[in-house]
Amino acid sequence: MDRALPEPSEDEIAHSARLAEAIRHEIAASGPIPFARFMERCLYAPGLGYYSAGRLKFGKDGDFVTAPELGPLFARCVARALAPALRACGKDAVWFELGGGSGAFARDCLSELQAHGALPRHYWLLEPSADLRERQRERLQAELPAELFARCAWLDRPPQHAWSGVLFANEVLDALPITRFTSHDGEVFEEHVDVDANAAFVRVDRPADALVAGAVRHLQRHLGREFGDGYRSEVLPQLPWWLEAIAGEQARGAVLFVDYGYVRREFYLPERRDGTLLCHYRHRVHDDPLILPGLQDITASIDFTALSEAGIGAGFEPVSYAFQSEFLIASGLDAAFAAAREKAGDEAARYALAQQVKRLTLPGEMGERFQAMLFARDLDIGALFAPQIQVDRSERL
Ligand SMILES: C[S@@+](CC[C@H](N)C(=O)[O-])C[C@H]1O[C@@H](n2cnc3c(N)ncnc32)[C@H](O)[C@@H]1O
């Protein structure tokens, strides 16, 4: 962990103080708040939260870099992987992206789908941050041909009527407000956030309600062991309902989540006694979510076993679960790299492309820490996803 964080500017300190004050107010009115609520306020409080306020987040001048921000190869491979599913869904097929970030993925994905004759009728984006929605719109309008931009639409909530096509999300699940729990004397406690005598945020544990306690007991039953005394970790008890709300109306098509995480028995290793939660501030990583409210990203890894359970519970057929490197290679990374290299103007551009491939695929970079989980509904998966099924590792779940 990197303890020496860069000093925020005066404006940033003032901004963070406004959000901290609003959270303190909430705690004064109703008592300590669940950590998930604290995280939600830190990330999404209108105008103040990390994702809702105007600061640059992605890329080398921001706080972290995501795969679509490295360059176009990631989006091109995802588009190649899912173009057959989109075609199978017919002329009204939709591409539905959750949490579009800077808009880089949508731009590169739509261009690649066009090159493969697989343009969706609509490209929907669901983005809770008003600031990011505006940035996405500006970028896509400036960087896409009018015919492609005309297909983009921003939704205020998940579709409420039947639709078919592709649902895609990169690094969105890790940004969902997470519940932190701990175990004492066989009882489950939920971590809350309170304010101490110096007005600083502190964590306090309170007996978990039935939903959280039930979710933790489900984990223990599945793992076949109890968490030891003082063991602390995270869980997303709302994941099945969240997925149902997002994809419940998807009549036909594919769902792809890419994120960092583990299978359950690796996520809840007995020696991982303080969970997976991490904070990102200007490319420094640390584990204190209670500082810098609104200025830093707060994330936790994904329990891919839980995601698989939620997908199956929502009526989807599991197709493939693979390391990002394997998924991208199975989805045409070599060909996408060769095509981009051919068009690269100079040695510097060719070098940058090679670096992009390394970041996306090397095990010590994003290659194995990030994983891809693919589901389908009412599709001939053997015919449409043969390369991705070949790299499936779902037996690890
Ligand atoms: C770490 S960023 C990833 C952005 C982008 N997908 C990328 O890979 O560059 C997380 C994104 O998810 C969005 N997000 C968070 N919760 C969401 C939700 N419930 N539904 C849709 N998007 C969400 C955030 O606002 C942000 O755009």
The ligand as an ORCA input file, in Angstrom:
! r2SCAN-3c Opt
* xyz 0 1
  C     -14.466      2.165    -12.776
  S     -15.576      3.038    -13.791
  C     -15.446      2.128    -15.308
  C     -15.810      2.951    -16.518
  C     -15.731      2.248    -17.866
  N     -16.606      1.114    -17.944
  C     -14.311      1.842    -18.176
  O     -14.019      0.657    -18.201
  O     -13.488      2.738    -18.398
  C     -17.156      2.597    -13.147
  C     -18.335      3.141    -13.947
  O     -19.539      2.494    -13.515
  C     -20.535      3.478    -13.323
  N     -21.538      2.878    -12.429
  C     -21.500      2.725    -11.100
  N     -22.609      2.129    -10.641
  C     -23.378      1.870    -11.711
  C     -24.660      1.268    -11.895
  N     -25.370      0.823    -10.853
  N     -25.157      1.169    -13.149
  C     -24.449      1.626    -14.195
  N     -23.221      2.217    -14.085
  C     -22.707      2.335    -12.859
  C     -19.728      4.664    -12.804
  O     -20.416      5.860    -12.814
  C     -18.560      4.614    -13.804
  O     -18.904      5.143    -15.059
*
